[in-house]
Amino acid sequence: MSTLLVIAKAPVPGRVKTRLTTAFTPEEAADLARAALEDTLAAVLATPARRRVLVLDGRPGAWLPAGIEVVPQCAGGLDARLAAAFASADGPALLVGMDTPQVTPDELRRGLDFSAADAWFGPADDGGFWALGLAAPDPALLRGVPMSAPDTGRVQRRRLIEAGLAVRDLPELCDVDTPADAARVAAAAPGSRFARLYGELSGVTR
């Protein structure tokens, strides 16, 4: 059985989801980040896996549930941090971020099935990716990929193909980066912590 990895920042005001502060206070943006992380970790806990690991920038808090290991993020750019996260899995792994609270255990379970794939790729609608699964993690598959760019996902997926891997795709999801993203994600997952909090803060009934 494979490892589920979540790479995340601790939900500290002023350090997370700063692009949401055009519509929310830094504290509200951090609360939304916490809700997104809690929803993500709940989906992770509901998914069969050998290990469930949070690769964290910052310190864990009361939001961390039992059953999740925590390892610190390494220094460096995001490509280096993703490569190091896969190294901590010591075997096949699926990595997701904290920005897709609408993710379901069924989607995660698919991305952990390497019986017919060497890699799983979950595209984000902003041109990045929300999930990456590797049957045989190799830092060279990630290092040097330009992150947080409009073509990040295209470059990363091409890197997998050029390495000769059989790649399968997960559904495209929306990352929560902007207030407009937050509204879309809350609508897509109306029963989530994220949607409830978004509704409270924005005055939208869900």
PyRosetta script that sets phi, psi and omega in degrees:
from pyrosetta import init, pose_from_sequence

init()
pose = pose_from_sequence("MSTLLVIAKAPVPGRVKTRLTTAFTPEEAADLARAALEDTLAAVLATPARRRVLVLDGRPGAWLPAGIEVVPQCAGGLDARLAAAFASADGPALLVGMDTPQVTPDELRRGLDFSAADAWFGPADDGGFWALGLAAPDPALLRGVPMSAPDTGRVQRRRLIEAGLAVRDLPELCDVDTPADAARVAAAAPGSRFARLYGELSGVTR")
pose.set_psi(1, 147.8)
pose.set_omega(1, -172.4)
pose.set_phi(2, -93.2)
pose.set_psi(2, 175.9)
pose.set_omega(2, -179.6)
pose.set_phi(3, -103.4)
pose.set_psi(3, 140.0)
pose.set_omega(3, 173.3)
pose.set_phi(4, -102.2)
pose.set_psi(4, 124.1)
pose.set_omega(4, -179.9)
pose.set_phi(5, -113.4)
pose.set_psi(5, 137.7)
pose.set_omega(5, 172.2)
pose.set_phi(6, -122.7)
pose.set_psi(6, 121.7)
pose.set_omega(6, 176.6)
pose.set_phi(7, -101.0)
pose.set_psi(7, 129.8)
pose.set_omega(7, -170.3)
pose.set_phi(8, -156.2)
pose.set_psi(8, 161.8)
pose.set_omega(8, 167.9)
pose.set_phi(9, -102.4)
pose.set_psi(9, 144.6)
pose.set_omega(9, 172.4)
pose.set_phi(10, -62.0)
pose.set_psi(10, 139.6)
pose.set_omega(10, -175.2)
pose.set_phi(11, -76.5)
pose.set_psi(11, 77.7)
pose.set_omega(11, -178.3)
pose.set_phi(12, -107.6)
pose.set_psi(12, 128.3)
pose.set_omega(12, 179.8)
pose.set_phi(13, -54.1)
pose.set_psi(13, 135.4)
pose.set_omega(13, 179.2)
pose.set_phi(14, 88.0)
pose.set_psi(14, -10.5)
pose.set_omega(14, -178.8)
pose.set_phi(15, -114.9)
pose.set_psi(15, -17.6)
pose.set_omega(15, -178.8)
pose.set_phi(16, -127.9)
pose.set_psi(16, 148.4)
pose.set_omega(16, 173.8)
pose.set_phi(17, 49.8)
pose.set_psi(17, 44.2)
pose.set_omega(17, -178.8)
pose.set_phi(18, -66.5)
pose.set_psi(18, -23.9)
pose.set_omega(18, 178.8)
pose.set_phi(19, -72.4)
pose.set_psi(19, -13.9)
pose.set_omega(19, 175.3)
pose.set_phi(20, -78.8)
pose.set_psi(20, -12.6)
pose.set_omega(20, -173.5)
pose.set_phi(21, -75.3)
pose.set_psi(21, 1.0)
pose.set_omega(21, 169.4)
pose.set_phi(22, -72.5)
pose.set_psi(22, -19.0)
pose.set_omega(22, -179.8)
pose.set_phi(23, -124.9)
pose.set_psi(23, -16.7)
pose.set_omega(23, -177.0)
pose.set_phi(24, -131.4)
pose.set_psi(24, 159.3)
pose.set_omega(24, 174.7)
pose.set_phi(25, -72.6)
pose.set_psi(25, 162.3)
pose.set_omega(25, 176.0)
pose.set_phi(26, -55.4)
pose.set_psi(26, -37.0)
pose.set_omega(26, 179.5)
pose.set_phi(27, -67.9)
pose.set_psi(27, -41.7)
pose.set_omega(27, 177.7)
pose.set_phi(28, -65.7)
pose.set_psi(28, -40.4)
pose.set_omega(28, 178.1)
pose.set_phi(29, -61.2)
pose.set_psi(29, -40.9)
pose.set_omega(29, 178.3)
pose.set_phi(30, -67.2)
pose.set_psi(30, -36.4)
pose.set_omega(30, 177.2)
pose.set_phi(31, -65.1)
pose.set_psi(31, -38.9)
pose.set_omega(31, 176.6)
pose.set_phi(32, -65.9)
pose.set_psi(32, -38.9)
pose.set_omega(32, 176.4)
pose.set_phi(33, -62.6)
pose.set_psi(33, -41.8)
pose.set_omega(33, 178.3)
pose.set_phi(34, -62.3)
pose.set_psi(34, -44.4)
pose.set_omega(34, 179.4)
pose.set_phi(35, -61.6)
pose.set_psi(35, -41.8)
pose.set_omega(35, 178.7)
pose.set_phi(36, -62.5)
pose.set_psi(36, -42.1)
pose.set_omega(36, 179.4)
pose.set_phi(37, -66.3)
pose.set_psi(37, -41.3)
pose.set_omega(37, 178.8)
pose.set_phi(38, -63.6)
pose.set_psi(38, -42.1)
pose.set_omega(38, 176.8)
pose.set_phi(39, -62.0)
pose.set_psi(39, -43.0)
pose.set_omega(39, -179.8)
pose.set_phi(40, -62.6)
pose.set_psi(40, -45.5)
pose.set_omega(40, -179.2)
pose.set_phi(41, -66.8)
pose.set_psi(41, -32.9)
pose.set_omega(41, 176.1)
pose.set_phi(42, -64.3)
pose.set_psi(42, -41.6)
pose.set_omega(42, 177.0)
pose.set_phi(43, -64.9)
pose.set_psi(43, -38.3)
pose.set_omega(43, 177.9)
pose.set_phi(44, -62.8)
pose.set_psi(44, -44.2)
pose.set_omega(44, -179.3)
pose.set_phi(45, -66.7)
pose.set_psi(45, -26.0)
pose.set_omega(45, 179.8)
pose.set_phi(46, -86.2)
pose.set_psi(46, 2.0)
pose.set_omega(46, -177.5)
pose.set_phi(47, -109.1)
pose.set_psi(47, 126.7)
pose.set_omega(47, 177.6)
pose.set_phi(48, -60.0)
pose.set_psi(48, 129.1)
pose.set_omega(48, 179.9)
pose.set_phi(49, -157.9)
pose.set_psi(49, 154.7)
pose.set_omega(49, 177.1)
pose.set_phi(50, -68.5)
pose.set_psi(50, -44.1)
pose.set_omega(50, 177.5)
pose.set_phi(51, -139.4)
pose.set_psi(51, 153.6)
pose.set_omega(51, 174.5)
pose.set_phi(52, -128.3)
pose.set_psi(52, 115.5)
pose.set_omega(52, -169.3)
pose.set_phi(53, -125.9)
pose.set_psi(53, 129.1)
pose.set_omega(53, 172.7)
pose.set_phi(54, -98.6)
pose.set_psi(54, 117.7)
pose.set_omega(54, 178.4)
pose.set_phi(55, -96.5)
pose.set_psi(55, 103.6)
pose.set_omega(55, -161.2)
pose.set_phi(56, -113.3)
pose.set_psi(56, 133.7)
pose.set_omega(56, 167.5)
pose.set_phi(57, -97.1)
pose.set_psi(57, 104.2)
pose.set_omega(57, -176.6)
pose.set_phi(58, 120.4)
pose.set_psi(58, -164.3)
pose.set_omega(58, -176.6)
pose.set_phi(59, -110.4)
pose.set_psi(59, 142.1)
pose.set_omega(59, 176.3)
pose.set_phi(60, -68.3)
pose.set_psi(60, 153.0)
pose.set_omega(60, 179.2)
pose.set_phi(61, -131.5)
pose.set_psi(61, -163.0)
pose.set_omega(61, -177.8)
pose.set_phi(62, -64.8)
pose.set_psi(62, -15.4)
pose.set_omega(62, 179.7)
pose.set_phi(63, -74.0)
pose.set_psi(63, -12.9)
pose.set_omega(63, -176.4)
pose.set_phi(64, -81.1)
pose.set_psi(64, 119.1)
pose.set_omega(64, 179.4)
pose.set_phi(65, -81.6)
pose.set_psi(65, 162.3)
pose.set_omega(65, 174.0)
pose.set_phi(66, -66.1)
pose.set_psi(66, 149.9)
pose.set_omega(66, 177.2)
pose.set_phi(67, 96.9)
pose.set_psi(67, 1.3)
pose.set_omega(67, 178.9)
pose.set_phi(68, -115.1)
pose.set_psi(68, 120.8)
pose.set_omega(68, 172.0)
pose.set_phi(69, -75.0)
pose.set_psi(69, 152.2)
pose.set_omega(69, 177.1)
pose.set_phi(70, -124.4)
pose.set_psi(70, 130.1)
pose.set_omega(70, 171.8)
pose.set_phi(71, -128.5)
pose.set_psi(71, 146.7)
pose.set_omega(71, -179.0)
pose.set_phi(72, -76.8)
pose.set_psi(72, 148.4)
pose.set_omega(72, 172.5)
pose.set_phi(73, -70.6)
pose.set_psi(73, 148.1)
pose.set_omega(73, 175.8)
pose.set_phi(74, -82.2)
pose.set_psi(74, 171.3)
pose.set_omega(74, 175.6)
pose.set_phi(75, -78.3)
pose.set_psi(75, 165.4)
pose.set_omega(75, 175.4)
pose.set_phi(76, 113.1)
pose.set_psi(76, -177.8)
pose.set_omega(76, 178.7)
pose.set_phi(77, -69.9)
pose.set_psi(77, 170.4)
pose.set_omega(77, -176.5)
pose.set_phi(78, -62.3)
pose.set_psi(78, -35.7)
pose.set_omega(78, 178.8)
pose.set_phi(79, -61.2)
pose.set_psi(79, -41.4)
pose.set_omega(79, 178.5)
pose.set_phi(80, -68.3)
pose.set_psi(80, -37.1)
pose.set_omega(80, -179.2)
pose.set_phi(81, -69.9)
pose.set_psi(81, -36.2)
pose.set_omega(81, 175.9)
pose.set_phi(82, -66.6)
pose.set_psi(82, -42.2)
pose.set_omega(82, 178.5)
pose.set_phi(83, -60.8)
pose.set_psi(83, -42.6)
pose.set_omega(83, 179.6)
pose.set_phi(84, -67.3)
pose.set_psi(84, -34.6)
pose.set_omega(84, 178.0)
pose.set_phi(85, -62.2)
pose.set_psi(85, -44.2)
pose.set_omega(85, 177.7)
pose.set_phi(86, -63.4)
pose.set_psi(86, -36.0)
pose.set_omega(86, 178.8)
pose.set_phi(87, -62.1)
pose.set_psi(87, -32.1)
pose.set_omega(87, -179.4)
pose.set_phi(88, -71.1)
pose.set_psi(88, -15.7)
pose.set_omega(88, -178.3)
pose.set_phi(89, -77.9)
pose.set_psi(89, -28.7)
pose.set_omega(89, 179.3)
pose.set_phi(90, 56.3)
pose.set_psi(90, 50.4)
pose.set_omega(90, 179.3)
pose.set_phi(91, 145.9)
pose.set_psi(91, -171.3)
pose.set_omega(91, -178.5)
pose.set_phi(92, -55.4)
pose.set_psi(92, 139.9)
pose.set_omega(92, -175.8)
pose.set_phi(93, -155.4)
pose.set_psi(93, 152.2)
pose.set_omega(93, 170.4)
pose.set_phi(94, -116.6)
pose.set_psi(94, 127.4)
pose.set_omega(94, -180.0)
pose.set_phi(95, -112.0)
pose.set_psi(95, 133.8)
pose.set_omega(95, 174.2)
pose.set_phi(96, -131.1)
pose.set_psi(96, 164.3)
pose.set_omega(96, 175.4)
pose.set_phi(97, -98.3)
pose.set_psi(97, -167.6)
pose.set_omega(97, -179.3)
pose.set_phi(98, -102.8)
pose.set_psi(98, 7.4)
pose.set_omega(98, -170.1)
pose.set_phi(99, -97.3)
pose.set_psi(99, 4.5)
pose.set_omega(99, -178.2)
pose.set_phi(100, -127.2)
pose.set_psi(100, 71.2)
pose.set_omega(100, -178.8)
pose.set_phi(101, -64.7)
pose.set_psi(101, -11.1)
pose.set_omega(101, 178.4)
pose.set_phi(102, -82.0)
pose.set_psi(102, -3.6)
pose.set_omega(102, -177.9)
pose.set_phi(103, -62.9)
pose.set_psi(103, 145.3)
pose.set_omega(103, -177.0)
pose.set_phi(104, -113.3)
pose.set_psi(104, 156.1)
pose.set_omega(104, 174.4)
pose.set_phi(105, -57.0)
pose.set_psi(105, -34.4)
pose.set_omega(105, 179.1)
pose.set_phi(106, -62.6)
pose.set_psi(106, -41.1)
pose.set_omega(106, 178.0)
pose.set_phi(107, -65.7)
pose.set_psi(107, -41.0)
pose.set_omega(107, 178.0)
pose.set_phi(108, -66.3)
pose.set_psi(108, -39.3)
pose.set_omega(108, 179.9)
pose.set_phi(109, -62.5)
pose.set_psi(109, -40.4)
pose.set_omega(109, 177.2)
pose.set_phi(110, -59.2)
pose.set_psi(110, -45.3)
pose.set_omega(110, -176.5)
pose.set_phi(111, -70.9)
pose.set_psi(111, -8.9)
pose.set_omega(111, 176.6)
pose.set_phi(112, -98.3)
pose.set_psi(112, -0.5)
pose.set_omega(112, -178.4)
pose.set_phi(113, -93.7)
pose.set_psi(113, 101.0)
pose.set_omega(113, -178.7)
pose.set_phi(114, -99.8)
pose.set_psi(114, 19.0)
pose.set_omega(114, -180.0)
pose.set_phi(115, -68.8)
pose.set_psi(115, -27.4)
pose.set_omega(115, -178.8)
pose.set_phi(116, -129.9)
pose.set_psi(116, 20.4)
pose.set_omega(116, -178.9)
pose.set_phi(117, -152.5)
pose.set_psi(117, 145.1)
pose.set_omega(117, 171.2)
pose.set_phi(118, -88.7)
pose.set_psi(118, -23.9)
pose.set_omega(118, -177.4)
pose.set_phi(119, -151.1)
pose.set_psi(119, 147.1)
pose.set_omega(119, 173.3)
pose.set_phi(120, -117.4)
pose.set_psi(120, 137.6)
pose.set_omega(120, -178.1)
pose.set_phi(121, -127.2)
pose.set_psi(121, 124.0)
pose.set_omega(121, 178.8)
pose.set_phi(122, -110.0)
pose.set_psi(122, 101.2)
pose.set_omega(122, -177.4)
pose.set_phi(123, -72.3)
pose.set_psi(123, 144.4)
pose.set_omega(123, 171.2)
pose.set_phi(124, -101.9)
pose.set_psi(124, 151.4)
pose.set_omega(124, -173.4)
pose.set_phi(125, -76.7)
pose.set_psi(125, -1.6)
pose.set_omega(125, 175.4)
pose.set_phi(126, -96.2)
pose.set_psi(126, 7.9)
pose.set_omega(126, 179.8)
pose.set_phi(127, 98.8)
pose.set_psi(127, -6.1)
pose.set_omega(127, 177.0)
pose.set_phi(128, -95.0)
pose.set_psi(128, -150.0)
pose.set_omega(128, 174.9)
pose.set_phi(129, -145.8)
pose.set_psi(129, 146.8)
pose.set_omega(129, -178.9)
pose.set_phi(130, -103.1)
pose.set_psi(130, -15.8)
pose.set_omega(130, -178.9)
pose.set_phi(131, -147.1)
pose.set_psi(131, 145.9)
pose.set_omega(131, 174.7)
pose.set_phi(132, -145.3)
pose.set_psi(132, 122.7)
pose.set_omega(132, 178.3)
pose.set_phi(133, -115.6)
pose.set_psi(133, 135.1)
pose.set_omega(133, -178.7)
pose.set_phi(134, -132.5)
pose.set_psi(134, 124.8)
pose.set_omega(134, 177.2)
pose.set_phi(135, -69.2)
pose.set_psi(135, -34.4)
pose.set_omega(135, 179.6)
pose.set_phi(136, -133.5)
pose.set_psi(136, 83.7)
pose.set_omega(136, -176.3)
pose.set_phi(137, -55.7)
pose.set_psi(137, 133.5)
pose.set_omega(137, 179.7)
pose.set_phi(138, -137.0)
pose.set_psi(138, 119.9)
pose.set_omega(138, -178.2)
pose.set_phi(139, -54.2)
pose.set_psi(139, -30.1)
pose.set_omega(139, -178.7)
pose.set_phi(140, -64.6)
pose.set_psi(140, -20.1)
pose.set_omega(140, 179.1)
pose.set_phi(141, -73.0)
pose.set_psi(141, -17.4)
pose.set_omega(141, -175.6)
pose.set_phi(142, -116.9)
pose.set_psi(142, -35.5)
pose.set_omega(142, -174.7)
pose.set_phi(143, -65.4)
pose.set_psi(143, 132.3)
pose.set_omega(143, 179.8)
pose.set_phi(144, 91.9)
pose.set_psi(144, -7.3)
pose.set_omega(144, 175.3)
pose.set_phi(145, -73.9)
pose.set_psi(145, 125.7)
pose.set_omega(145, -179.9)
pose.set_phi(146, -68.5)
pose.set_psi(146, 120.3)
pose.set_omega(146, -176.5)
pose.set_phi(147, -95.4)
pose.set_psi(147, 158.1)
pose.set_omega(147, 178.0)
pose.set_phi(148, 56.9)
pose.set_psi(148, 37.2)
pose.set_omega(148, 177.7)
pose.set_phi(149, -122.4)
pose.set_psi(149, 158.9)
pose.set_omega(149, -178.3)
pose.set_phi(150, -59.9)
pose.set_psi(150, -24.2)
pose.set_omega(150, -177.9)
pose.set_phi(151, -108.6)
pose.set_psi(151, 16.5)
pose.set_omega(151, -178.1)
pose.set_phi(152, -55.2)
pose.set_psi(152, -48.9)
pose.set_omega(152, -177.9)
pose.set_phi(153, -63.4)
pose.set_psi(153, -43.2)
pose.set_omega(153, -179.4)
pose.set_phi(154, -62.3)
pose.set_psi(154, -43.9)
pose.set_omega(154, -179.8)
pose.set_phi(155, -65.9)
pose.set_psi(155, -42.3)
pose.set_omega(155, -178.9)
pose.set_phi(156, -65.3)
pose.set_psi(156, -43.3)
pose.set_omega(156, -179.5)
pose.set_phi(157, -66.0)
pose.set_psi(157, -39.5)
pose.set_omega(157, 177.5)
pose.set_phi(158, -63.1)
pose.set_psi(158, -36.4)
pose.set_omega(158, 177.1)
pose.set_phi(159, -59.5)
pose.set_psi(159, -41.0)
pose.set_omega(159, 179.0)
pose.set_phi(160, -65.0)
pose.set_psi(160, -45.3)
pose.set_omega(160, -179.4)
pose.set_phi(161, -62.8)
pose.set_psi(161, -44.5)
pose.set_omega(161, -177.9)
pose.set_phi(162, -66.2)
pose.set_psi(162, -21.5)
pose.set_omega(162, 176.3)
pose.set_phi(163, -81.3)
pose.set_psi(163, -0.8)
pose.set_omega(163, 178.1)
pose.set_phi(164, 83.9)
pose.set_psi(164, 17.4)
pose.set_omega(164, -177.3)
pose.set_phi(165, -86.2)
pose.set_psi(165, 145.5)
pose.set_omega(165, 171.2)
pose.set_phi(166, -82.0)
pose.set_psi(166, 111.2)
pose.set_omega(166, -172.7)
pose.set_phi(167, -107.1)
pose.set_psi(167, 132.9)
pose.set_omega(167, 172.5)
pose.set_phi(168, -120.2)
pose.set_psi(168, 152.1)
pose.set_omega(168, -173.9)
pose.set_phi(169, -105.3)
pose.set_psi(169, 141.4)
pose.set_omega(169, 169.4)
pose.set_phi(170, -92.0)
pose.set_psi(170, 167.7)
pose.set_omega(170, 179.6)
pose.set_phi(171, -61.3)
pose.set_psi(171, 148.7)
pose.set_omega(171, 174.4)
pose.set_phi(172, -72.8)
pose.set_psi(172, 133.0)
pose.set_omega(172, 178.1)
pose.set_phi(173, -124.6)
pose.set_psi(173, 163.9)
pose.set_omega(173, 176.5)
pose.set_phi(174, -97.7)
pose.set_psi(174, 124.9)
pose.set_omega(174, 171.3)
pose.set_phi(175, -76.9)
pose.set_psi(175, 145.7)
pose.set_omega(175, 173.7)
pose.set_phi(176, -86.7)
pose.set_psi(176, 104.7)
pose.set_omega(176, 174.8)
pose.set_phi(177, -123.0)
pose.set_psi(177, -44.4)
pose.set_omega(177, -175.4)
pose.set_phi(178, -112.7)
pose.set_psi(178, 165.6)
pose.set_omega(178, 175.1)
pose.set_phi(179, -56.3)
pose.set_psi(179, -36.7)
pose.set_omega(179, 177.9)
pose.set_phi(180, -64.7)
pose.set_psi(180, -39.6)
pose.set_omega(180, 175.7)
pose.set_phi(181, -60.9)
pose.set_psi(181, -44.0)
pose.set_omega(181, -178.0)
pose.set_phi(182, -59.8)
pose.set_psi(182, -40.8)
pose.set_omega(182, 178.8)
pose.set_phi(183, -64.2)
pose.set_psi(183, -42.5)
pose.set_omega(183, -179.8)
pose.set_phi(184, -64.7)
pose.set_psi(184, -44.3)
pose.set_omega(184, -177.6)
pose.set_phi(185, -68.2)
pose.set_psi(185, -40.4)
pose.set_omega(185, 177.6)
pose.set_phi(186, -60.5)
pose.set_psi(186, -39.2)
pose.set_omega(186, 178.4)
pose.set_phi(187, -68.2)
pose.set_psi(187, -31.6)
pose.set_omega(187, -178.3)
pose.set_phi(188, -77.5)
pose.set_psi(188, -21.5)
pose.set_omega(188, -177.5)
pose.set_phi(189, -133.8)
pose.set_psi(189, 68.5)
pose.set_omega(189, -170.9)
pose.set_phi(190, -64.0)
pose.set_psi(190, -21.7)
pose.set_omega(190, -179.6)
pose.set_phi(191, -92.6)
pose.set_psi(191, 4.2)
pose.set_omega(191, -174.1)
pose.set_phi(192, -82.3)
pose.set_psi(192, 160.8)
pose.set_omega(192, 172.6)
pose.set_phi(193, -58.0)
pose.set_psi(193, -41.9)
pose.set_omega(193, -178.2)
pose.set_phi(194, -59.4)
pose.set_psi(194, -47.4)
pose.set_omega(194, -177.6)
pose.set_phi(195, -65.1)
pose.set_psi(195, -41.1)
pose.set_omega(195, 179.9)
pose.set_phi(196, -62.5)
pose.set_psi(196, -46.0)
pose.set_omega(196, -179.7)
pose.set_phi(197, -67.2)
pose.set_psi(197, -41.9)
pose.set_omega(197, 177.7)
pose.set_phi(198, -57.3)
pose.set_psi(198, -43.9)
pose.set_omega(198, 178.7)
pose.set_phi(199, -61.1)
pose.set_psi(199, -42.1)
pose.set_omega(199, 178.9)
pose.set_phi(200, -63.0)
pose.set_psi(200, -43.4)
pose.set_omega(200, -174.5)
pose.set_phi(201, -76.6)
pose.set_psi(201, -29.8)
pose.set_omega(201, -175.6)
pose.set_phi(202, -101.8)
pose.set_psi(202, -8.1)
pose.set_omega(202, -178.6)
pose.set_phi(203, 78.6)
pose.set_psi(203, 16.7)
pose.set_omega(203, 179.3)
pose.set_phi(204, -95.8)
pose.set_psi(204, 128.1)
pose.set_omega(204, 178.9)
pose.set_phi(205, -82.5)
pose.set_psi(205, 129.9)
pose.set_omega(205, 178.9)
pose.set_phi(206, -122.8)
pose.dump_pdb("model.pdb")
